[in-house]
Amino acid sequence: MAPTSVEFAQFFTQWDPHVRRYLIWLEGDSGVLDDAAQETMIAAHQYWDRVSTLENPKAWLFKVARQRLSKARVARQRHGVSTDPHHLPSRAAHRDELADREERLTILDAVRKLSEQQASAIALQLQFDAPLSEIAEIMGISAGSVKTHLHNARANLMTLLADVDGGA
């Protein structure tokens, strides 16, 4: 039976927020993030006949999201649009909420300073609790390489976050 537009709509509703949360770990500029998320879902729609039959469409989706993020960054830089990770939208918050948000932004900023491979691996593990085999499939690398990227990411994050704490 051929997949329907209703099935895609359900897929979109379920997975668009996950794609966006994944991309938030990798990119602070909401314009770049939005472009990449939108392009990812357009690709999913374009290849829906194939995507809908995959055993693990999440792996395909996150892999495409990472590719589209790279393309969106390049396109925005080519057009002279800022990709500074500190250009996050702000909103009024209570003091405790503000402190929590500041801590989350500090962690996200540190993750964004990691190499692309380390940032992607740690984002998939922390945000989605993805197993090594799934991270490997999404990233197109071996599980052993994922372990290495995660180990290095944690070590680098400890250094980056210690530098922030020490500089405060």
N, C-alpha and C positions, 0 to 999 in steps of 0.2 A: 504494500500500500504506500502511495506517495505521501510524503509529509505535507501537512497543510499549513496555511498561514496562521491558523489558530495555534498550532503546535509551536510555531516560531514565536508568536506573541507570548506564549507561556514561558518559553525558553528565555526570551528577552527579559521579561519581568523577573524571572528567577536569577539570571546571571549578570545583568547589567550592574546591579549594585556590587556584586562580588568583583567584577572587573575594575570598577571604580575604586574600591577599597584597596585592591592590589596595586593599582597605579598610584594611589596616594603615597604608598610606601616608597615609590621610585621617583616621584615628581611632585614638586611643591607648587608649580605654576598651574593654576586651575584651568587656564586656557589650553595649555598643552595637554593636560590630563583629559579635559573634555574632548579635545580633538581626537586623542588616541582612543578613548572609550567609544566615541561615536564611530570612528573608522573600524574598530574591532567588531562592533555589532553590525555594521554595514557588510563587512566581509562575511560574518556568520550568516547573514541573510542571503548574500550573493551565492554562498556555497552551501546553503541549507540542506540541499539533497544529500550532500556528503556528510556534513556536520551532524545531521540528525541521526545518522546511522553509526556514528563512531561509538566505540565502547566507552571512551572517556572524553567527552566533548570539552570538559573543563581544561584538560591538558592542551587541547588545540586552542581554546579560547585564550588562555593565559599566554601561550607562546605567541599568538598573533598580537595580543595586547602589547607585549614587550616590543615586538617588531614595529607596531604602529606608533608606540611611544617614541622610539628612536626617529622614525620618519617625521613625526609631529615636531620634535625638538629641532631637527634640522630645518624644517620648513619655517618655523617661527624665527629661528636665528637668521635664516636667509632673508627674511622680510624685516629684520631689525627689531623684532618684538622680544622683550625681555623674557628670559627663562629663569630668572632669579628665584630660588626656592623660598625666599622670604616674602614673596608676594601672595600670601594666602589671604583670603577674605577674612575680615575681622568682624566681630559682633560683640555687643555688650555682654558681660558675664559677671556673675557673683565672684567675690574674691577667691573662694575655694575652687570654683569652676575655672577661673582664670589660671590659678596655680596648676591645676590638673592639665589644662590645655597647654600651658607653657612647658610642662614636663613632657607631654606627648610630642609637642613640636620640636623639643630638643632632641628627643630620640629619633624622630623622623628626619630631622636635619642631619643627625649623625649617620643614619642609614643611607641617606642620599649622598654622603661623602665617600661611601664605600665604592669599590669597583662595581660595574654593572652586574657581573655574575654574583658577587657576594650579596649585593642589595636584593637582587631577585630571589636568591635562595633563602635569605633570612626573612624576607617579606612573605614568601609562600609558607614558610614554616611557622612564623609567629602569627600571621593573620589567619591562615586557614588550617593550621596544624596538619599540613600535608605530609604524608610519609615520604621518606627518601626516594622510593621508587617513582612516586608521582612527580616530585620535584625534578628528578632526573628526566622523566619523560617530557615535562613541560619545557625544561631548559635545553633538551637535546644533548645531554651529557650523561656520563655514567654515574651510578650511585656513589662510587668512590670519590669522584670529582665533586659531587654535591657535598659529601662529608668534609672535604678539604675546604670548599668555599664557606661552609657554615662555621667550621673551626676558625678560619681566618677572619670571617666576619665578626664573630664573637670577640676575638682578640682585638681587632681593630676598633670595635664599638667600645670595649672597655677603655681603651686608650683615649678615644675621642671624647667619651663621656667623662673620663677623669680629667681631661684637659678643660672641659666646660666647668666641672665642679671646682677644679683648682683655680680657674680664672675668675670665679664668681666672687 
